[in-house]
Amino acid sequence: MTGVDDLAGRLRTFAAARDWERHHTPKNLLLALSGEVGELCAELQWLPTDAASENWGPELRQRVTDEVADVLIYLVRFADVCGIDPVAAAEQKIEHNESRFPPLP
């Protein structure tokens, strides 16, 4: 098992213990994921373009970290419910992109 598999299992158990599976449809999870991506974007929306992450204060870093966690949780749950291995999908996509976009000379 990978870390993603472990996380998916933990999220599956969490949802089952609360009888949330009936709410965890692909559509509902995708809409929740979209909302969390929006919340992540909102944390950085008005920062100067050159505001590098190493210059974030501890409060902003914690808020961004929390939103990244929310995005990952919903993405992993969505993939699990849809029967998609997100790591395998990412590997396939990278391979596809490597053939579409060759390295610079």
C-alpha positions in Angstrom: 0.0 0.0 0.0 1.1 3.5 -0.7 0.5 6.6 1.5 -2.4 7.5 -0.8 -3.9 4.0 -0.3 -3.6 4.4 3.4 -5.2 7.8 3.3 -8.0 6.5 1.1 -8.7 3.7 3.5 -8.7 6.1 6.5 -11.1 8.4 4.7 -13.3 5.4 3.7 -13.4 4.3 7.4 -14.1 7.9 8.6 -17.0 8.3 6.1 -18.5 4.9 7.0 -18.4 5.6 10.7 -20.5 8.6 10.2 -22.8 7.1 7.5 -21.6 9.6 5.0 -21.1 7.3 2.1 -24.6 8.1 0.7 -23.5 11.7 0.5 -20.1 10.9 -1.0 -21.2 10.7 -4.6 -18.8 11.7 -7.4 -20.8 14.9 -8.0 -20.9 15.9 -4.3 -17.3 15.2 -3.8 -16.3 17.1 -6.9 -18.3 20.1 -5.8 -16.7 20.0 -2.4 -13.3 19.7 -4.0 -14.0 22.7 -6.1 -15.0 24.7 -3.1 -11.8 23.8 -1.3 -9.7 24.8 -4.2 -11.5 28.1 -4.2 -10.7 28.5 -0.5 -7.0 27.7 -1.2 -7.0 30.3 -4.0 -8.6 32.9 -1.7 -5.6 32.6 0.8 -3.2 33.8 -1.9 -5.5 36.0 -4.1 -4.3 39.4 -3.0 -0.7 38.7 -2.2 1.9 40.4 -4.3 2.9 38.3 -7.3 6.5 37.9 -6.0 5.3 36.8 -2.5 7.4 33.6 -2.2 6.2 30.9 0.1 9.3 31.1 2.3 8.2 34.6 3.2 4.8 33.7 4.4 4.1 34.3 8.0 3.2 31.3 10.3 -0.6 32.2 10.2 -0.8 32.3 6.4 1.3 29.1 6.1 -1.0 27.3 8.5 -4.1 28.4 6.6 -2.6 27.4 3.3 -1.5 24.1 4.8 -5.1 23.4 6.1 -6.6 24.2 2.6 -4.0 22.0 0.9 -5.1 19.2 3.2 -8.7 19.8 2.5 -8.1 19.7 -1.3 -6.1 16.4 -1.0 -8.7 14.8 1.2 -11.5 15.5 -1.2 -9.4 14.5 -4.2 -8.4 11.2 -2.7 -11.9 10.5 -1.6 -13.3 11.4 -5.1 -10.7 9.1 -6.7 -11.5 6.3 -4.3 -15.2 6.5 -4.8 -14.7 6.5 -8.6 -12.2 3.6 -8.5 -9.3 5.7 -9.8 -5.8 5.1 -8.7 -4.6 8.8 -8.5 -0.9 7.9 -8.4 -1.2 5.6 -11.5 -3.2 8.2 -13.3 -0.6 10.9 -12.5 2.2 8.6 -13.8 0.3 7.9 -17.0 -0.3 11.6 -17.5 3.3 12.5 -16.9 4.4 9.8 -19.5 1.8 11.2 -22.0 3.1 14.8 -21.4 6.7 13.6 -21.8 5.9 12.5 -25.3 3.9 15.6 -26.1 6.4 18.1 -24.7 10.0 16.9 -25.3 12.8 18.5 -23.2 14.4 21.6 -24.4 17.7 21.1 -26.3 
